[in-house]
Every structure is written in C-alpha cells, then in structure tokens.
Amino acid sequence: MSFWEKAGNFAKATGDYLQKQQKEMEQKYRSKARSLTDAQVLHATKNAQNDFAKNIAIEEAQRRGLL
C-alpha cells in the first residue's frame, strides 16, 4: 500500500470517528434539553455557551411551543 493510500485511509477513519463523536454529543445535548424545565430551555436559547447547544435549545423550545 502506498503512502497516499495509507494517508487516505487514515483521513477516512478520522472523519468517521469525528462524525460518530458529533452524533453522540448531539444525542447527549438533546437528551439533556428534554429534561430541562420550560424556563431553563428559554434561558438556554439566549445564554448557551456555543452555537451547537443554542441551536438544540431553540429546537427544543420550538418543539414545546415556547417560541
């Protein structure tokens, strides 16, 4: 196997791993968002530490009919 084939395989494996980690993190955030009270969800829509968490909070608020 050439260097470029090995590098390509490594890049693919790394990408697959990162996608899996992102999916797991998203599931974890969504699970936590569902356990929050309505007031906490609304607070999170304005004060989340990152855009990823903020978007999930907004989606949860919309799902509950708060926004």
C-alpha positions as a printed NumPy array, in Angstrom:
array([[  0.   ,   0.   ,   0.   ],
       [  1.435,   3.379,  -0.958],
       [  1.849,   6.324,   1.314],
       [ -1.114,   8.118,  -0.275],
       [ -3.402,   5.12 ,   0.141],
       [ -2.453,   4.875,   3.811],
       [ -2.95 ,   8.621,   4.258],
       [ -6.351,   8.406,   2.571],
       [ -7.432,   5.508,   4.773],
       [ -6.286,   7.373,   7.872],
       [ -8.185,  10.507,   6.835],
       [-11.34 ,   8.474,   6.208],
       [-11.065,   6.721,   9.582],
       [-10.517,  10.065,  11.313],
       [-13.549,  11.573,   9.57 ],
       [-15.717,   8.599,  10.508],
       [-14.598,   8.86 ,  14.137],
       [-15.337,  12.597,  14.293],
       [-18.79 ,  12.129,  12.77 ],
       [-19.567,   9.442,  15.346],
       [-18.415,  11.688,  18.199],
       [-20.512,  14.6  ,  16.923],
       [-23.59 ,  12.385,  16.657],
       [-23.093,  11.117,  20.211],
       [-22.629,  14.669,  21.508],
       [-25.787,  15.805,  19.729],
       [-27.783,  12.941,  21.264],
       [-26.408,  13.826,  24.703],
       [-27.341,  17.526,  24.32 ],
       [-30.832,  16.664,  23.058],
       [-31.39 ,  14.28 ,  25.963],
       [-30.331,  16.944,  28.455],
       [-32.513,  19.569,  26.756],
       [-35.563,  17.342,  27.112],
       [-35.002,  17.072,  30.861],
       [-34.944,  20.864,  31.404],
       [-37.91 ,  22.907,  32.56 ],
       [-39.522,  25.364,  30.158],
       [-37.811,  28.285,  31.894],
       [-34.419,  26.591,  31.644],
       [-34.928,  25.88 ,  27.942],
       [-35.81 ,  29.521,  27.269],
       [-32.788,  30.648,  29.276],
       [-30.566,  28.29 ,  27.265],
       [-31.828,  29.737,  23.972],
       [-30.306,  33.073,  24.966],
       [-27.31 ,  32.085,  27.08 ],
       [-25.886,  28.851,  25.65 ],
       [-22.087,  28.753,  25.556],
       [-21.863,  27.68 ,  21.93 ],
       [-23.979,  27.764,  18.788],
       [-24.412,  23.993,  18.782],
       [-26.057,  23.985,  22.221],
       [-28.021,  27.132,  21.417],
       [-29.5  ,  25.565,  18.277],
       [-30.573,  22.469,  20.185],
       [-32.169,  24.646,  22.873],
       [-34.04 ,  26.611,  20.202],
       [-35.253,  23.399,  18.559],
       [-36.434,  22.089,  21.927],
       [-38.238,  25.355,  22.687],
       [-39.937,  25.222,  19.302],
       [-40.887,  21.587,  19.876],
       [-42.55 ,  22.596,  23.159],
       [-44.262,  25.568,  21.515],
       [-42.376,  28.123,  23.602],
       [-41.086,  30.127,  20.642]])
